[in-house]
Structures are given as structure tokens and as C-alpha cells.
Amino acid sequence: MRFDALVGSPLPAQLTAMGYIVEKIGESQRILPHAVVQRFEVSSSGALVAATEGSTRPVSVTVTNAGIATVERFDLRIP
């Protein structure tokens, strides 16, 4: 069986720890519904503005959008 996992996902290591044979066979790209995350905060005028790195203001709204993400492809076998 083959499966895709996001880069850095703990799933392949967890499956290996459970005794499965997991082998990386390549990389690909997928369109994911939550790949792009935007965070907004309220400005002094009350308008929503994109949160800047290092800002101490609380994030008021988080919006997720579809986007392209790199995934790793794995082959999964039972020992």
C-alpha cells in the first residue's frame, strides 16, 4: 500500500515503531484545503490587517485556504 504524508509528519516513524515496513519512494505535490493559513489582527481603526511577525497583538481571525503542499510518498508493507 502507498500513502502520502506532509513533510515532517510523524506518521511514517510511528508506523515503523509499530513494526510496519515503511520506505520513502519519492515526493509529490497535493492540493490541500488547509495549506495556506492567514492570521489577522484588529488595527487601531478597527479594520482587520494581516498579522506581522513579532507582533504582540492577539490574532483575531485565522483563515485557511486551499493551496499546494509538498508531500512525501511512502510504501507500506506488513512484515
N, C-alpha and C positions, 0 to 999 in steps of 0.2 A: 504494500500500500504506500502511496506517496501523500505527503501533506506539505503545506506551506506554513511558515511561521515568520512573524516580523523579526527583523534583525535584532538580536539581543534578547529574544524571548527565552524564558527558562524551560519551555516545554520540551525541547529535544533532550536536555540534560536530565529532566525529570523522568522521561520515558526510558532513557538509558539506565538510570538508577533503579528503575522497576524491572530491569532485565531484558528490555527490548533491544534489538539491534537497530540503531539509528545512524544513517550515513547521509552526510550532506552531498547533494548531487548537483547543486547549482543555485543560481539566483534568478529572480524574475521580478516583474512589477505587477501590482494589482491596483485596481481602483477600490479604495476603501471608503465607507460612508463617514468615517471619523478621522481621516488622515490630517486634515487641516484644522487647527484649533486657534481661535481668535479670542483674546480677552480684552474686555472694555471696562473702563472706569468712568465715573461721572466727573466732568470738569467743573470748574467754579461757576460756569454759566448753566450747568445742569445738563449739558449735552454729553452724549456718550463719545468717548475718544479712545483710541487704541492704547492699551496699557504699554508703558515704556519699561525697558529693562532697568531694574533698580528702583522703580517707583515704590513708594511706601503707601500709596493709596490702595484701599481694598478694591479687588476686582468685583464689579457689579454684575457683569453679564459675561458668560462664556458661551461662544457659538462654535459649533463644529460643522465642517463642510466636507464633502467628498473630495478626494484628492488621490494622487498616485503615490504609492509607497513601495519601497523595495522590500521584497520578501526572500527568504531563503527556502529552497526546496529540499525536502528530505525523503529518503526511502526508509520505510519502517518494516522490519521483519520480526517475526516471533522466533526466539532462539530454538 
